[in-house]
C-alpha cells in the first residue's frame, strides 16, 4: 500500500493491505492534526520503504519524546520512526486504497475534547497503554478486518 503527503513530494510504501488503526485523543495529537483525534498505525521497519521526498521532511520533537515529522512543503504529517523501536508511526490519512483499514483502539479517551462526541469502536484506553502490548494488538490477526 502506498501513501503520500498532500502535495505528493513525500511518498512511501508499506507491505500489506490490511492494517489495524488506532485513534489518539490526547491534546498533542489534536493539535498536530487539527481535529478531534489522530488516526495512525504502527508498521515494522522491514515493511516500510520511502519512495521519495525524504529530503523534504522536517521534524519537531517535544522534551517528552513526542515527535512530529512533516512535509516542509505542504505541512502534512508524515511517517516517523517510533522512538527507539524498529517501527514507523504512519498517519492513516496518507494511505491510498484504504478500504482494508479498521480502527481497533482509542487512546487517551479520558482526555478527549469536550466536543468529541463520536461513538468509539474497539478497545478504549483512558491513557497511553503499554507500548509493546499495544503494538501486539495492532498486529494480531492483521489480515482480518
Order of alpha helices (4+ residues) and beta strands (2+ residues): beta-beta-beta-alpha-beta-beta-beta-beta-beta-beta-beta-beta-alpha
